[in-house]
Amino acid sequence: MNFGPDLPQKREVVTEIPGPNSKALADRRKAAVSSALGAAVPIYADRAGGGVIVDVDGNSFIDLGAGIAVVNVGNSAPKVVEQLAEQAHKLTHTCFMVAGYEPYIEVCEHLNRLTPGDYDKHSALFNSGAEAVENAIKIARAHTGRNAVVAVEHAYHGRTNLTMALTAKNMPYKHSFGPFASEVYRVPTSYPLRDELDGPQAAERAIARIEAEVGATNLAAVIIEPIQGEGGFIVPAAGFLPAMAQWCTDNGVVFIADEIQTGFCRTGEWFACDHEGVVPDLITTAKGIAGGMPLAAVTGRAEIMDSVHVGGLGGTYGGNPVACAAALGAIATMEEQDLAGRAQQLGTLMMDRLNALAEKFDVIAQVRGRGAMVAIEFAEPGTLKPLPDLPKALAARCTQEGVVILTAGTFGNVIRLLPPLVISDELLIEGLDVLADALAAELSA
């Protein structure tokens, strides 16, 4: 694997955590930055590449978060840096709606080629995942002439007003921010650990709710994450997604796959829909698309994408040429290094080691995921009562030992692992060993 910065691929803690320079930056942050922004770890990054983050004190951390599935190709990946630097020297901005430029078109061509489905596709580029979701809903409403939108339990789709309405979890995403956008409805999803339904049964339950409480003729779109991210890496039972997509097709409803966290090789396929051959009408992407640069997209059936009036989509910075150049570098890296295949290898390694851990510790209710998107859900032994304090404690212990991990879940009881797809086996194994030792220490404390 080719890494970005020439960083030793090792875990090394040389100061207390946080170190003096991170503490100084924390003081400056407190004086200058809104306290409403959270912080998963108490360190400040200086450099990163491969599978490590080096903080401002020289501590080197194993990165098992990848910026929340953003730097799938690794931080400062060579092709990303090369192409964005070359583009920045030529053109940093015109606004695509003022004077267009080739990188925007080229990114759209790649998205049309790579996303599920062999139908004629068009794309539009935006800045963030939430912005992509908002625009997907706009497009679906314009195409159908209907207003209602259905999201599912445990969903996360963003922090803007409409996407907060689509998002299920109250704290910290929705609390005190209402009222939210109207004509958004929520139905059950497939959560195999907790509902014990097979995929078709879970779909039948959701569809019955839609038909009874919303009505198919009122419904513009159903939006679903093929694997739920913030909700806890919930992998639906086999058959759930195909059944939901087919019902949408049968009823003239736009099926939107939110692949913002699952996309771009993360799950062992280019997109999580590919695992079951699900072909969405629209797909939203962001995060892993551009190696760390802000870029997002909506891609879908040309007749749906083109149903909006001219000027109805856009934004000042959407599809910025430098971000587009970074995306071209990231996509080239994913294809040349077969990072989808690499994600499968990493997933096998993680699942094997974590399933062995689950046999040892009965607080692990389930290990689940696909590819390099793996989670551990914790519950009181013999029950499904969540243990939300344990993941927080484990994340804190791991940070002290030089490993960055993230928490998730509607109930806050999930550890999620999202290593960069260019991490070495050795570094990943070491990170998992630290996590195992942290769990043993926490349970014996």
C-alpha positions, 0 to 999 in steps of 0.5 A, spaced: 500 500 500 502 507 498 501 511 504 501 519 504 506 522 509 512 518 510 510 516 517 512 510 521 506 505 521 507 504 529 503 506 535 507 510 540 505 514 546 511 519 548 507 524 553 501 523 557 494 524 553 493 529 552 500 532 551 502 539 553 501 541 546 494 538 545 492 541 552 494 548 549 490 547 543 484 545 547 485 552 551 485 556 545 479 552 542 475 553 549 476 561 548 475 561 540 470 555 538 463 554 540 462 549 546 457 546 542 462 542 537 464 535 541 470 532 541 471 524 540 478 524 543 482 529 547 488 530 542 490 535 536 492 532 529 498 534 526 500 529 521 496 522 518 497 517 513 496 509 512 493 507 519 496 512 524 495 519 526 500 523 529 498 528 534 502 535 536 505 532 541 508 527 537 504 521 539 502 516 534 495 513 534 493 507 530 487 510 527 480 505 527 476 511 525 478 514 518 475 520 520 468 517 520 469 513 514 472 519 510 479 517 509 478 510 506 484 511 501 488 514 507 490 521 509 494 525 504 494 519 499 499 520 494 494 521 488 489 525 492 495 530 494 498 530 487 491 531 483 488 537 488 495 540 488 495 540 480 488 543 480 489 548 485 495 551 481 490 552 475 483 553 478 480 554 485 473 556 484 468 559 479 462 556 481 460 550 476 453 554 475 457 560 472 463 557 468 463 549 468 470 545 468 472 538 466 473 535 473 466 536 475 464 532 469 469 527 470 467 525 477 460 525 475 462 520 469 465 516 474 459 516 479 455 514 473 459 508 472 461 505 479 454 506 482 449 500 482 444 499 476 446 499 468 440 504 466 442 511 464 444 515 470 446 523 471 449 526 477 449 532 481 455 534 486 454 538 493 458 539 499 456 534 504 452 528 506 446 532 509 446 537 503 446 531 498 440 528 502 436 534 502 437 534 494 435 527 493 429 529 497 427 535 493 429 531 486 424 525 489 418 530 490 419 534 484 419 527 480 413 524 483 409 530 485 408 527 492 410 530 498 411 525 504 418 521 505 419 515 509 425 514 513 426 508 518 428 507 525 435 508 528 436 512 521 442 518 521 441 522 515 444 529 517 444 535 521 440 540 517 433 541 518 430 536 513 435 531 515 434 532 522 427 530 521 429 524 517 434 522 523 432 518 529 436 519 535 434 525 539 441 527 543 445 530 540 442 531 533 435 533 534 434 536 542 432 543 542 432 544 535 425 543 532 420 544 529 423 540 524 421 539 516 414 536 515 411 530 511 417 526 514 414 519 517 418 513 520 417 506 520 421 500 523 427 497 520 430 490 520 435 490 526 436 482 527 439 482 534 433 486 537 427 484 532 428 477 530 425 477 524 428 475 517 428 480 512 422 479 508 418 479 515 421 486 517 420 489 510 412 486 510 412 490 517 415 496 515 410 496 508 404 495 512 406 501 516 407 505 510 400 503 507 396 504 513 399 511 516 402 514 509 399 511 503 403 509 497 400 515 493 402 520 497 409 518 498 415 521 494 421 517 497 423 512 502 430 513 504 434 507 507 442 506 509 443 499 507 447 499 513 446 504 518 452 508 521 450 512 527 445 507 529 450 502 530 452 499 524 446 495 523 446 490 518 439 488 515 437 481 515 437 478 508 432 480 503 429 486 507 432 491 502 430 488 496 423 487 498 423 495 500 426 497 493 421 492 489 415 495 493 417 502 491 418 500 484 411 497 484 408 503 487 412 509 483 416 511 490 423 513 489 428 508 493 434 512 495 440 509 498 444 513 503 451 510 502 454 516 505 458 512 510 458 505 506 460 507 500 467 507 496 469 500 498 468 501 505 463 494 506 467 490 501 464 492 495 464 499 492 457 500 495 453 496 500 447 495 495 451 491 491 451 485 496 444 484 495 444 486 488 439 492 490 439 498 485 436 504 488 433 510 484 437 515 487 444 514 491 447 519 496 454 519 497 460 523 500 465 521 506 469 517 502 468 520 495 474 525 495 480 522 500 478 528 506 476 534 501 468 536 502 464 533 496 458 529 496 453 527 490 446 525 488 446 520 482 440 516 479 436 515 474 437 520 468 429 521 468 429 522 475 435 527 476 432 531 470 425 532 473 427 538 476 427 545 473 433 548 470 436 552 476 433 548 481 439 544 484 446 547 485 450 551 490 456 556 490 461 551 492 458 544 490 463 540 486 469 545 487 474 543 482 479 542 487 475 537 491 473 534 484 480 533 483 481 530 490 475 525 488 479 523 481 485 521 485 481 517 490 477 513 485 483 512 482 487 509 488 481 505 490 481 502 483 488 501 482 489 498 489 483 494 489 480 497 496 474 493 495 478 487 496 482 490 501 476 491 505 474 484 505 480 482 508 480 487 513 473 485 515 475 477 515 481 479 520 476 483 524 470 479 525 475 473 526 478 476 532 472 480 535 468 473 535 473 470 539 473 476 544 465 475 544 466 468 546 470 470 552 466 476 554 458 475 555 457 483 555 458 482 547 451 482 545 453 481 537 459 483 533 456 485 526 458 488 519 461 488 512 468 489 510 471 494 514 465 497 517 465 492 523 461 494 530 461 491 537 454 492 541 454 491 548 448 489 553 447 486 560 449 479 559 443 474 558 439 480 556 439 486 550 439 492 555 444 496 553 450 498 556 452 505 554 457 507 559 462 501 557 463 503 550 465 510 552 470 507 557 473 503 552 474 509 547 477 513 553 482 507 555 484 506 548 486 513 547 490 513 553 494 507 549 494 510 543 488 507 539 483 511 536 476 508 536 469 511 535 462 509 539 455 509 536 448 506 536 441 509 538 443 507 545 450 509 545 452 502 546 456 500 540 463 501 538 464 502 531 471 500 527 472 504 521 480 503 519 483 506 513 483 501 507 490 502 507 492 500 514 497 494 515 494 487 518 500 488 523 497 495 525 490 493 525 491 487 529 495 491 534 489 496 535 484 490 536 489 487 541 489 494 545 481 494 545 481 487 547 486 489 553 482 495 554 475 491 555 478 486 560 481 491 564 474 495 564 471 489 566 475 487 572 476 494 574 
